[in-house]
Amino acid sequence: MLETEVYDCPYCGEAVEAILDLSGGDQTYIEDCPVCCRPITFVLQIHDGEWMLEVRSENE
Ligand SMILES: [Zn+2]
Protein backbone atom coordinates (compact mmCIF):
# COMPACT_ATOMS: atom_id res chain seq x y z
CA MET A 1 0.00 0.00 0.00
CA LEU A 2 1.55 3.26 -1.10
CA GLU A 3 0.69 6.70 0.20
CA THR A 4 2.04 10.07 -0.74
CA GLU A 5 2.78 12.75 1.78
CA VAL A 6 4.08 16.26 1.31
CA TYR A 7 6.71 17.31 3.81
CA ASP A 8 8.94 20.33 4.24
CA CYS A 9 12.63 19.62 3.92
CA PRO A 10 14.29 20.32 7.29
CA TYR A 11 17.26 21.89 5.51
CA CYS A 12 15.97 24.02 2.64
CA GLY A 13 12.27 24.24 3.59
CA GLU A 14 11.02 23.18 0.18
CA ALA A 15 7.80 21.18 0.05
CA VAL A 16 8.60 17.76 -1.36
CA GLU A 17 6.35 14.80 -2.00
CA ALA A 18 7.38 11.47 -0.50
CA ILE A 19 6.04 8.07 -1.47
CA LEU A 20 5.57 5.87 1.57
CA ASP A 21 5.26 2.12 1.57
CA LEU A 22 2.96 1.44 4.50
CA SER A 23 3.08 -2.33 4.04
CA GLY A 24 6.61 -2.41 5.49
CA GLY A 25 5.48 -1.39 8.98
CA ASP A 26 7.41 1.06 11.12
CA GLN A 27 10.57 2.18 9.43
CA THR A 28 13.37 4.69 9.62
CA TYR A 29 15.33 5.47 6.51
CA ILE A 30 17.39 8.18 4.92
CA GLU A 31 16.79 9.76 1.55
CA ASP A 32 18.44 12.75 -0.02
CA CYS A 33 16.32 15.84 -0.56
CA PRO A 34 15.66 16.16 -4.31
CA VAL A 35 16.11 19.93 -4.03
CA CYS A 36 19.19 20.46 -1.84
CA CYS A 37 20.55 16.86 -1.89
CA ARG A 38 21.08 16.72 1.87
CA PRO A 39 20.21 13.51 3.73
CA ILE A 40 16.81 13.58 5.41
CA THR A 41 15.90 11.01 8.04
CA PHE A 42 12.33 9.73 7.65
CA VAL A 43 10.62 8.12 10.59
CA LEU A 44 7.42 6.36 9.58
CA GLN A 45 5.23 4.99 12.32
CA ILE A 46 2.09 2.97 11.75
CA HIS A 47 -0.38 2.21 14.48
CA ASP A 48 -3.90 0.78 14.12
CA GLY A 49 -4.21 1.88 10.51
CA GLU A 50 -3.10 5.41 11.30
CA TRP A 51 0.29 6.51 10.12
CA MET A 52 2.57 9.38 10.88
CA LEU A 53 5.65 10.65 9.11
CA GLU A 54 8.33 12.63 10.83
CA VAL A 55 11.26 14.18 8.99
CA ARG A 56 14.49 15.14 10.69
CA SER A 57 17.75 16.65 9.66
CA GLU A 58 20.90 14.65 10.22
CA ASN A 59 21.83 16.66 13.31
CA GLU A 60 18.60 16.19 15.25
ZN1 LIG B 1 16.13 20.26 0.90
PDB file of the backbone (N, CA, C, O) and the ligand in Angstrom, with CONECT records:
HET     ZN  A 101       1
ATOM      1  N   MET A   1       0.855  -1.193   0.000  1.00  0.00           N
ATOM      2  CA  MET A   1       0.000   0.000   0.000  1.00  0.00           C
ATOM      3  C   MET A   1       0.891   1.243   0.000  1.00  0.00           C
ATOM      4  O   MET A   1       1.702   1.440   0.904  1.00  0.00           O
ATOM      5  N   LEU A   2       0.729   2.059  -1.008  1.00  0.00           N
ATOM      6  CA  LEU A   2       1.551   3.255  -1.102  1.00  0.00           C
ATOM      7  C   LEU A   2       0.720   4.506  -0.823  1.00  0.00           C
ATOM      8  O   LEU A   2      -0.425   4.629  -1.260  1.00  0.00           O
ATOM      9  N   GLU A   3       1.321   5.412  -0.096  1.00  0.00           N
ATOM     10  CA  GLU A   3       0.685   6.698   0.196  1.00  0.00           C
ATOM     11  C   GLU A   3       1.666   7.788  -0.203  1.00  0.00           C
ATOM     12  O   GLU A   3       2.879   7.575  -0.208  1.00  0.00           O
ATOM     13  N   THR A   4       1.140   8.941  -0.532  1.00  0.00           N
ATOM     14  CA  THR A   4       2.042  10.066  -0.744  1.00  0.00           C
ATOM     15  C   THR A   4       1.803  11.095   0.346  1.00  0.00           C
ATOM     16  O   THR A   4       0.682  11.274   0.821  1.00  0.00           O
ATOM     17  N   GLU A   5       2.857  11.753   0.724  1.00  0.00           N
ATOM     18  CA  GLU A   5       2.781  12.754   1.783  1.00  0.00           C
ATOM     19  C   GLU A   5       3.708  13.906   1.399  1.00  0.00           C
ATOM     20  O   GLU A   5       4.832  13.690   0.946  1.00  0.00           O
ATOM     21  N   VAL A   6       3.226  15.112   1.584  1.00  0.00           N
ATOM     22  CA  VAL A   6       4.076  16.263   1.312  1.00  0.00           C
ATOM     23  C   VAL A   6       4.699  16.719   2.626  1.00  0.00           C
ATOM     24  O   VAL A   6       4.002  16.926   3.619  1.00  0.00           O
ATOM     25  N   TYR A   7       5.998  16.870   2.617  1.00  0.00           N
ATOM     26  CA  TYR A   7       6.708  17.313   3.814  1.00  0.00           C
ATOM     27  C   TYR A   7       7.575  18.504   3.450  1.00  0.00           C
ATOM     28  O   TYR A   7       7.846  18.755   2.275  1.00  0.00           O
ATOM     29  N   ASP A   8       8.004  19.231   4.464  1.00  0.00           N
ATOM     30  CA  ASP A   8       8.944  20.333   4.243  1.00  0.00           C
ATOM     31  C   ASP A   8      10.341  19.850   4.584  1.00  0.00           C
ATOM     32  O   ASP A   8      10.578  19.328   5.673  1.00  0.00           O
ATOM     33  N   CYS A   9      11.246  20.022   3.671  1.00  0.00           N
ATOM     34  CA  CYS A   9      12.631  19.622   3.917  1.00  0.00           C
ATOM     35  C   CYS A   9      13.167  20.369   5.143  1.00  0.00           C
ATOM     36  O   CYS A   9      13.028  21.589   5.231  1.00  0.00           O
ATOM     37  N   PRO A  10      13.777  19.646   6.089  1.00  0.00           N
ATOM     38  CA  PRO A  10      14.295  20.320   7.291  1.00  0.00           C
ATOM     39  C   PRO A  10      15.509  21.204   7.012  1.00  0.00           C
ATOM     40  O   PRO A  10      15.903  22.000   7.864  1.00  0.00           O
ATOM     41  N   TYR A  11      16.094  21.070   5.844  1.00  0.00           N
ATOM     42  CA  TYR A  11      17.259  21.887   5.507  1.00  0.00           C
ATOM     43  C   TYR A  11      16.864  23.121   4.706  1.00  0.00           C
ATOM     44  O   TYR A  11      17.139  24.249   5.117  1.00  0.00           O
ATOM     45  N   CYS A  12      16.214  22.905   3.555  1.00  0.00           N
ATOM     46  CA  CYS A  12      15.966  24.021   2.643  1.00  0.00           C
ATOM     47  C   CYS A  12      14.528  24.511   2.714  1.00  0.00           C
ATOM     48  O   CYS A  12      14.214  25.558   2.147  1.00  0.00           O
ATOM     49  N   GLY A  13      13.639  23.778   3.400  1.00  0.00           N
ATOM     50  CA  GLY A  13      12.272  24.241   3.595  1.00  0.00           C
ATOM     51  C   GLY A  13      11.348  24.035   2.407  1.00  0.00           C
ATOM     52  O   GLY A  13      10.178  24.415   2.458  1.00  0.00           O
ATOM     53  N   GLU A  14      11.860  23.438   1.342  1.00  0.00           N
ATOM     54  CA  GLU A  14      11.017  23.183   0.176  1.00  0.00           C
ATOM     55  C   GLU A  14       9.996  22.090   0.473  1.00  0.00           C
ATOM     56  O   GLU A  14      10.295  21.139   1.195  1.00  0.00           O
ATOM     57  N   ALA A  15       8.806  22.222  -0.074  1.00  0.00           N
ATOM     58  CA  ALA A  15       7.799  21.176   0.053  1.00  0.00           C
ATOM     59  C   ALA A  15       8.099  20.094  -0.979  1.00  0.00           C
ATOM     60  O   ALA A  15       8.196  20.367  -2.175  1.00  0.00           O
ATOM     61  N   VAL A  16       8.242  18.879  -0.503  1.00  0.00           N
ATOM     62  CA  VAL A  16       8.602  17.758  -1.362  1.00  0.00           C
ATOM     63  C   VAL A  16       7.607  16.635  -1.107  1.00  0.00           C
ATOM     64  O   VAL A  16       7.156  16.435   0.020  1.00  0.00           O
ATOM     65  N   GLU A  17       7.272  15.911  -2.159  1.00  0.00           N
ATOM     66  CA  GLU A  17       6.350  14.800  -1.997  1.00  0.00           C
ATOM     67  C   GLU A  17       7.125  13.495  -1.797  1.00  0.00           C
ATOM     68  O   GLU A  17       8.031  13.172  -2.566  1.00  0.00           O
ATOM     69  N   ALA A  18       6.760  12.765  -0.768  1.00  0.00           N
ATOM     70  CA  ALA A  18       7.383  11.473  -0.505  1.00  0.00           C
ATOM     71  C   ALA A  18       6.379  10.375  -0.807  1.00  0.00           C
ATOM     72  O   ALA A  18       5.176  10.545  -0.610  1.00  0.00           O
ATOM     73  N   ILE A  19       6.881   9.256  -1.283  1.00  0.00           N
ATOM     74  CA  ILE A  19       6.042   8.075  -1.473  1.00  0.00           C
ATOM     75  C   ILE A  19       6.372   7.097  -0.360  1.00  0.00           C
ATOM     76  O   ILE A  19       7.525   6.699  -0.192  1.00  0.00           O
ATOM     77  N   LEU A  20       5.372   6.719   0.389  1.00  0.00           N
ATOM     78  CA  LEU A  20       5.567   5.872   1.568  1.00  0.00           C
ATOM     79  C   LEU A  20       4.981   4.495   1.316  1.00  0.00           C
ATOM     80  O   LEU A  20       3.869   4.357   0.808  1.00  0.00           O
ATOM     81  N   ASP A  21       5.743   3.492   1.678  1.00  0.00           N
ATOM     82  CA  ASP A  21       5.262   2.115   1.565  1.00  0.00           C
ATOM     83  C   ASP A  21       4.803   1.662   2.952  1.00  0.00           C
ATOM     84  O   ASP A  21       5.611   1.268   3.793  1.00  0.00           O
ATOM     85  N   LEU A  22       3.499   1.727   3.167  1.00  0.00           N
ATOM     86  CA  LEU A  22       2.964   1.439   4.496  1.00  0.00           C
ATOM     87  C   LEU A  22       2.963  -0.054   4.815  1.00  0.00           C
ATOM     88  O   LEU A  22       2.811  -0.443   5.973  1.00  0.00           O
ATOM     89  N   SER A  23       3.132  -0.889   3.792  1.00  0.00           N
ATOM     90  CA  SER A  23       3.081  -2.332   4.041  1.00  0.00           C
ATOM     91  C   SER A  23       4.322  -2.824   4.776  1.00  0.00           C
ATOM     92  O   SER A  23       4.334  -3.943   5.290  1.00  0.00           O
ATOM     93  N   GLY A  24       5.372  -1.994   4.829  1.00  0.00           N
ATOM     94  CA  GLY A  24       6.605  -2.406   5.494  1.00  0.00           C
ATOM     95  C   GLY A  24       6.600  -2.201   6.995  1.00  0.00           C
ATOM     96  O   GLY A  24       7.570  -2.553   7.665  1.00  0.00           O
ATOM     97  N   GLY A  25       5.525  -1.636   7.544  1.00  0.00           N
ATOM     98  CA  GLY A  25       5.484  -1.386   8.980  1.00  0.00           C
ATOM     99  C   GLY A  25       6.334  -0.183   9.356  1.00  0.00           C
ATOM    100  O   GLY A  25       6.731   0.610   8.502  1.00  0.00           O
ATOM    101  N   ASP A  26       6.605  -0.063  10.654  1.00  0.00           N
ATOM    102  CA  ASP A  26       7.415   1.059  11.122  1.00  0.00           C
ATOM    103  C   ASP A  26       8.783   1.030  10.460  1.00  0.00           C
ATOM    104  O   ASP A  26       9.398  -0.030  10.351  1.00  0.00           O
ATOM    105  N   GLN A  27       9.250   2.158  10.030  1.00  0.00           N
ATOM    106  CA  GLN A  27      10.570   2.181   9.426  1.00  0.00           C
ATOM    107  C   GLN A  27      11.230   3.539   9.569  1.00  0.00           C
ATOM    108  O   GLN A  27      10.576   4.579   9.647  1.00  0.00           O
ATOM    109  N   THR A  28      12.546   3.486   9.601  1.00  0.00           N
ATOM    110  CA  THR A  28      13.369   4.686   9.618  1.00  0.00           C
ATOM    111  C   THR A  28      14.348   4.557   8.473  1.00  0.00           C
ATOM    112  O   THR A  28      15.048   3.550   8.361  1.00  0.00           O
ATOM    113  N   TYR A  29      14.404   5.556   7.629  1.00  0.00           N
ATOM    114  CA  TYR A  29      15.327   5.470   6.507  1.00  0.00           C
ATOM    115  C   TYR A  29      15.769   6.868   6.128  1.00  0.00           C
ATOM    116  O   TYR A  29      15.191   7.869   6.549  1.00  0.00           O
ATOM    117  N   ILE A  30      16.807   6.900   5.323  1.00  0.00           N
ATOM    118  CA  ILE A  30      17.391   8.177   4.919  1.00  0.00           C
ATOM    119  C   ILE A  30      17.301   8.308   3.413  1.00  0.00           C
ATOM    120  O   ILE A  30      17.660   7.396   2.669  1.00  0.00           O
ATOM    121  N   GLU A  31      16.809   9.472   2.974  1.00  0.00           N
ATOM    122  CA  GLU A  31      16.790   9.760   1.547  1.00  0.00           C
ATOM    123  C   GLU A  31      17.265  11.190   1.345  1.00  0.00           C
ATOM    124  O   GLU A  31      16.994  12.073   2.159  1.00  0.00           O
ATOM    125  N   ASP A  32      17.972  11.399   0.254  1.00  0.00           N
ATOM    126  CA  ASP A  32      18.442  12.751  -0.022  1.00  0.00           C
ATOM    127  C   ASP A  32      17.304  13.623  -0.514  1.00  0.00           C
ATOM    128  O   ASP A  32      16.451  13.175  -1.280  1.00  0.00           O
ATOM    129  N   CYS A  33      17.296  14.872  -0.070  1.00  0.00           N
ATOM    130  CA  CYS A  33      16.320  15.842  -0.562  1.00  0.00           C
ATOM    131  C   CYS A  33      16.540  16.037  -2.059  1.00  0.00           C
ATOM    132  O   CYS A  33      17.674  16.254  -2.486  1.00  0.00           O
ATOM    133  N   PRO A  34      15.481  15.965  -2.868  1.00  0.00           N
ATOM    134  CA  PRO A  34      15.663  16.161  -4.313  1.00  0.00           C
ATOM    135  C   PRO A  34      16.009  17.603  -4.675  1.00  0.00           C
ATOM    136  O   PRO A  34      16.444  17.874  -5.794  1.00  0.00           O
ATOM    137  N   VAL A  35      15.820  18.522  -3.743  1.00  0.00           N
ATOM    138  CA  VAL A  35      16.108  19.928  -4.025  1.00  0.00           C
ATOM    139  C   VAL A  35      17.527  20.296  -3.594  1.00  0.00           C
ATOM    140  O   VAL A  35      18.302  20.818  -4.395  1.00  0.00           O
ATOM    141  N   CYS A  36      17.871  20.026  -2.333  1.00  0.00           N
ATOM    142  CA  CYS A  36      19.189  20.458  -1.838  1.00  0.00           C
ATOM    143  C   CYS A  36      20.155  19.289  -1.655  1.00  0.00           C
ATOM    144  O   CYS A  36      21.311  19.500  -1.292  1.00  0.00           O
ATOM    145  N   CYS A  37      19.699  18.060  -1.900  1.00  0.00           N
ATOM    146  CA  CYS A  37      20.548  16.864  -1.886  1.00  0.00           C
ATOM    147  C   CYS A  37      21.138  16.531  -0.511  1.00  0.00           C
ATOM    148  O   CYS A  37      22.106  15.775  -0.423  1.00  0.00           O
ATOM    149  N   ARG A  38      20.570  17.084   0.551  1.00  0.00           N
ATOM    150  CA  ARG A  38      21.083  16.717   1.867  1.00  0.00           C
ATOM    151  C   ARG A  38      20.261  15.565   2.428  1.00  0.00           C
ATOM    152  O   ARG A  38      19.082  15.424   2.102  1.00  0.00           O
ATOM    153  N   PRO A  39      20.884  14.737   3.276  1.00  0.00           N
ATOM    154  CA  PRO A  39      20.214  13.511   3.729  1.00  0.00           C
ATOM    155  C   PRO A  39      19.148  13.777   4.795  1.00  0.00           C
ATOM    156  O   PRO A  39      19.444  14.306   5.866  1.00  0.00           O
ATOM    157  N   ILE A  40      17.934  13.411   4.490  1.00  0.00           N
ATOM    158  CA  ILE A  40      16.808  13.583   5.408  1.00  0.00           C
ATOM    159  C   ILE A  40      16.491  12.234   6.037  1.00  0.00           C
ATOM    160  O   ILE A  40      16.406  11.221   5.343  1.00  0.00           O
ATOM    161  N   THR A  41      16.318  12.226   7.353  1.00  0.00           N
ATOM    162  CA  THR A  41      15.898  11.011   8.042  1.00  0.00           C
ATOM    163  C   THR A  41      14.372  10.990   8.105  1.00  0.00           C
ATOM    164  O   THR A  41      13.750  11.930   8.599  1.00  0.00           O
ATOM    165  N   PHE A  42      13.784   9.920   7.607  1.00  0.00           N
ATOM    166  CA  PHE A  42      12.332   9.734   7.650  1.00  0.00           C
ATOM    167  C   PHE A  42      12.015   8.714   8.721  1.00  0.00           C
ATOM    168  O   PHE A  42      12.602   7.633   8.767  1.00  0.00           O
ATOM    169  N   VAL A  43      11.081   9.069   9.579  1.00  0.00           N
ATOM    170  CA  VAL A  43      10.619   8.123  10.587  1.00  0.00           C
ATOM    171  C   VAL A  43       9.131   7.905  10.331  1.00  0.00           C
ATOM    172  O   VAL A  43       8.311   8.802  10.527  1.00  0.00           O
ATOM    173  N   LEU A  44       8.805   6.699   9.890  1.00  0.00           N
ATOM    174  CA  LEU A  44       7.422   6.363   9.581  1.00  0.00           C
ATOM    175  C   LEU A  44       6.898   5.414  10.654  1.00  0.00           C
ATOM    176  O   LEU A  44       7.465   4.351  10.905  1.00  0.00           O
ATOM    177  N   GLN A  45       5.809   5.826  11.270  1.00  0.00           N
ATOM    178  CA  GLN A  45       5.226   4.989  12.318  1.00  0.00           C
ATOM    179  C   GLN A  45       3.785   4.675  11.960  1.00  0.00           C
ATOM    180  O   GLN A  45       3.022   5.556  11.564  1.00  0.00           O
ATOM    181  N   ILE A  46       3.431   3.433  12.103  1.00  0.00           N
ATOM    182  CA  ILE A  46       2.089   2.971  11.749  1.00  0.00           C
ATOM    183  C   ILE A  46       1.473   2.319  12.979  1.00  0.00           C
ATOM    184  O   ILE A  46       2.083   1.465  13.623  1.00  0.00           O
ATOM    185  N   HIS A  47       0.257   2.739  13.288  1.00  0.00           N
ATOM    186  CA  HIS A  47      -0.384   2.212  14.482  1.00  0.00           C
ATOM    187  C   HIS A  47      -1.890   2.158  14.259  1.00  0.00           C
ATOM    188  O   HIS A  47      -2.531   3.191  14.067  1.00  0.00           O
ATOM    189  N   ASP A  48      -2.452   0.956  14.286  1.00  0.00           N
ATOM    190  CA  ASP A  48      -3.898   0.777  14.118  1.00  0.00           C
ATOM    191  C   ASP A  48      -4.453   1.464  12.869  1.00  0.00           C
ATOM    192  O   ASP A  48      -5.500   2.110  12.914  1.00  0.00           O
ATOM    193  N   GLY A  49      -3.732   1.313  11.753  1.00  0.00           N
ATOM    194  CA  GLY A  49      -4.210   1.881  10.505  1.00  0.00           C
ATOM    195  C   GLY A  49      -3.952   3.368  10.344  1.00  0.00           C
ATOM    196  O   GLY A  49      -4.188   3.928   9.274  1.00  0.00           O
ATOM    197  N   GLU A  50      -3.470   4.007  11.394  1.00  0.00           N
ATOM    198  CA  GLU A  50      -3.097   5.410  11.297  1.00  0.00           C
ATOM    199  C   GLU A  50      -1.592   5.453  11.082  1.00  0.00           C
ATOM    200  O   GLU A  50      -0.854   4.624  11.613  1.00  0.00           O
ATOM    201  N   TRP A  51      -1.148   6.422  10.303  1.00  0.00           N
ATOM    202  CA  TRP A  51       0.293   6.512  10.124  1.00  0.00           C
ATOM    203  C   TRP A  51       0.748   7.954  10.275  1.00  0.00           C
ATOM    204  O   TRP A  51      -0.019   8.902  10.104  1.00  0.00           O
ATOM    205  N   MET A  52       2.007   8.077  10.596  1.00  0.00           N
ATOM    206  CA  MET A  52       2.565   9.380  10.876  1.00  0.00           C
ATOM    207  C   MET A  52       3.983   9.431  10.339  1.00  0.00           C
ATOM    208  O   MET A  52       4.774   8.515  10.563  1.00  0.00           O
ATOM    209  N   LEU A  53       4.296  10.484   9.645  1.00  0.00           N
ATOM    210  CA  LEU A  53       5.646  10.653   9.112  1.00  0.00           C
ATOM    211  C   LEU A  53       6.318  11.830   9.801  1.00  0.00           C
ATOM    212  O   LEU A  53       5.755  12.917   9.930  1.00  0.00           O
ATOM    213  N   GLU A  54       7.538  11.571  10.234  1.00  0.00           N
ATOM    214  CA  GLU A  54       8.333  12.630  10.832  1.00  0.00           C
ATOM    215  C   GLU A  54       9.598  12.764  10.003  1.00  0.00           C
ATOM    216  O   GLU A  54      10.203  11.759   9.628  1.00  0.00           O
ATOM    217  N   VAL A  55      10.004  13.988   9.713  1.00  0.00           N
ATOM    218  CA  VAL A  55      11.262  14.183   8.992  1.00  0.00           C
ATOM    219  C   VAL A  55      12.223  14.940   9.885  1.00  0.00           C
ATOM    220  O   VAL A  55      11.839  15.877  10.586  1.00  0.00           O
ATOM    221  N   ARG A  56      13.469  14.523   9.849  1.00  0.00           N
ATOM    222  CA  ARG A  56      14.492  15.142  10.691  1.00  0.00           C
ATOM    223  C   ARG A  56      15.726  15.428   9.861  1.00  0.00           C
ATOM    224  O   ARG A  56      16.010  14.742   8.879  1.00  0.00           O
ATOM    225  N   SER A  57      16.438  16.435  10.266  1.00  0.00           N
ATOM    226  CA  SER A  57      17.753  16.648   9.663  1.00  0.00           C
ATOM    227  C   SER A  57      18.739  15.709  10.339  1.00  0.00           C
ATOM    228  O   SER A  57      18.452  15.138  11.391  1.00  0.00           O
ATOM    229  N   GLU A  58      19.880  15.560   9.733  1.00  0.00           N
ATOM    230  CA  GLU A  58      20.900  14.654  10.222  1.00  0.00           C
ATOM    231  C   GLU A  58      21.340  14.986  11.651  1.00  0.00           C
ATOM    232  O   GLU A  58      21.737  14.094  12.400  1.00  0.00           O
ATOM    233  N   ASN A  59      21.272  16.239  12.021  1.00  0.00           N
ATOM    234  CA  ASN A  59      21.830  16.663  13.307  1.00  0.00           C
ATOM    235  C   ASN A  59      20.847  16.572  14.457  1.00  0.00           C
ATOM    236  O   ASN A  59      21.227  16.806  15.604  1.00  0.00           O
ATOM    237  N   GLU A  60      19.596  16.239  14.184  1.00  0.00           N
ATOM    238  CA  GLU A  60      18.600  16.189  15.251  1.00  0.00           C
ATOM    239  C   GLU A  60      18.613  14.862  15.971  1.00  0.00           C
ATOM    240  O   GLU A  60      17.831  14.656  16.900  1.00  0.00           O
TER     241      GLU A  60
HETATM  242 ZN    ZN A 101      16.128  20.261   0.902  1.00  0.00          ZN2+
END
